[in-house]
Every structure is written in structure tokens, then in C-alpha cells.
Amino acid sequence: MATAPILALGAILAVSVPSRANSVQVTCKTNASTPKVILSLEKDGSPKDYIMLNFLPKYFSAGNGVQNCQNTAKSLQSIYDTGRSEYLTADRLNEQSVVCAVERRGIGCNHYSAKVLFFLKPADNPSQALYEMLGSDFKQAKPSDARTLSRTYTNTKPFWWPF
């Protein structure tokens, strides 16, 4: 009998803890000339949208940008739902420039746990492209210095995110 109140309290706490999976929505907005991956979440009690990635015409054709935006939004939603990856990074795989999601700093897109989000043109500098594509809430004040870092890592959460 003494354990019943403890079990009940545990059930109440489990039900009252907000689910992170339901608080984050990742979508692709294609109603402008540049498709955008939008992160929607509640801040200070009201929903707000944050641009995560802009699929810039200098890196993608119109149709390719829309398709990559939609696929990236689906992949990122899955990542937020499972809590798997924490960072976006850019890399080269088999002579191809890519942007991927990784679990931690220090690993690249060739790691077994990395999720490739999209490909760029082989001649594109992947780190520069990623930096230019990032929305302001996800972008560092200035790009990483290629002389000191081999790879840029961008947190998949806005700078102010409390989680």
C-alpha cells in the first residue's frame, strides 16, 4: 500500500512532462523564391518560426532546392523527434560536397551515425555554403577560420533554446 502513492506520483509526473517531439515542428516553406527550412516552436508561450536553412539559388536550381528543402525538413523532424543529432556540419564524401547532421563535434559526414541531409555541387565549398545558408538564429557571428578548424559545427537548436 505504501508504494501506491509513489507509483501514482510517478504516473502524474510522466504525464505532466512536456514532450520535446511535440514542441518542435520542422517544415519546408516554398512560397518564396528561396525555399526555407523553418523550425517552429513555442517561446514565451507563443509559437514562433525560425529560419534554419535557406536553399539559396546559387547552390540549387529551383526544383532541386525545393526537393532538398522538403527532404531536409523531414530528416530534421525525425532528428528532433528522436533527439539523435545535435549539430549540422559540412564535409566532402567521395569528392562530393555534403551537409549532414551529426551527434557531436569532431565527427564528420562519413561517420556511421551521421545523416546526410543534402548534396551540393562538387565544386562548392561545403563549409562556406552551409554558413551562407544558415538562418540568423543558427549562425555564428562569423564563419569559422579554415586555418584553425577543419570542419564547422552548427548546433541544431537556436542559440537561446533552453533545452
Secondary structure in CASP SS format (residue, H / E / C, confidence):
PFRMAT SS
TARGET T0000
AUTHOR 0000-0000-0000
METHOD secondary structure of the structure
MODEL  1
M C 1.00
A C 1.00
T H 1.00
A H 1.00
P H 1.00
I H 1.00
L H 1.00
A H 1.00
L H 1.00
G H 1.00
A H 1.00
I H 1.00
L H 1.00
A H 1.00
V H 1.00
S H 1.00
V C 1.00
P C 1.00
S C 1.00
R H 1.00
A H 1.00
N H 1.00
S H 1.00
V E 1.00
Q E 1.00
V E 1.00
T E 1.00
C E 1.00
K E 1.00
T C 1.00
N C 1.00
A C 1.00
S C 1.00
T C 1.00
P C 1.00
K E 1.00
V E 1.00
I E 1.00
L E 1.00
S E 1.00
L E 1.00
E E 1.00
K E 1.00
D C 1.00
G C 1.00
S E 1.00
P E 1.00
K E 1.00
D E 1.00
Y E 1.00
I E 1.00
M E 1.00
L E 1.00
N E 1.00
F C 1.00
L C 1.00
P C 1.00
K C 1.00
Y C 1.00
F C 1.00
S C 1.00
A H 1.00
G H 1.00
N H 1.00
G H 1.00
V H 1.00
Q H 1.00
N H 1.00
C H 1.00
Q H 1.00
N H 1.00
T H 1.00
A H 1.00
K H 1.00
S H 1.00
L H 1.00
Q H 1.00
S H 1.00
I H 1.00
Y H 1.00
D H 1.00
T H 1.00
G C 1.00
R C 1.00
S C 1.00
E C 1.00
Y E 1.00
L E 1.00
T E 1.00
A E 1.00
D E 1.00
R E 1.00
L E 1.00
N C 1.00
E C 1.00
Q E 1.00
S E 1.00
V E 1.00
V E 1.00
C E 1.00
A E 1.00
V E 1.00
E C 1.00
R C 1.00
R C 1.00
G C 1.00
I C 1.00
G C 1.00
C C 1.00
N C 1.00
H C 1.00
Y C 1.00
S C 1.00
A C 1.00
K E 1.00
V E 1.00
L E 1.00
F E 1.00
F E 1.00
L C 1.00
K C 1.00
P C 1.00
A C 1.00
D C 1.00
N C 1.00
P H 1.00
S H 1.00
Q H 1.00
A H 1.00
L H 1.00
Y H 1.00
E H 1.00
M H 1.00
L E 1.00
G C 1.00
S C 1.00
D C 1.00
F C 1.00
K C 1.00
Q C 1.00
A C 1.00
K C 1.00
P C 1.00
S C 1.00
D C 1.00
A C 1.00
R C 1.00
T C 1.00
L C 1.00
S C 1.00
R C 1.00
T C 1.00
Y E 1.00
T E 1.00
N E 1.00
T C 1.00
K C 1.00
P C 1.00
F C 1.00
W C 1.00
W C 1.00
P C 1.00
F C 1.00
END
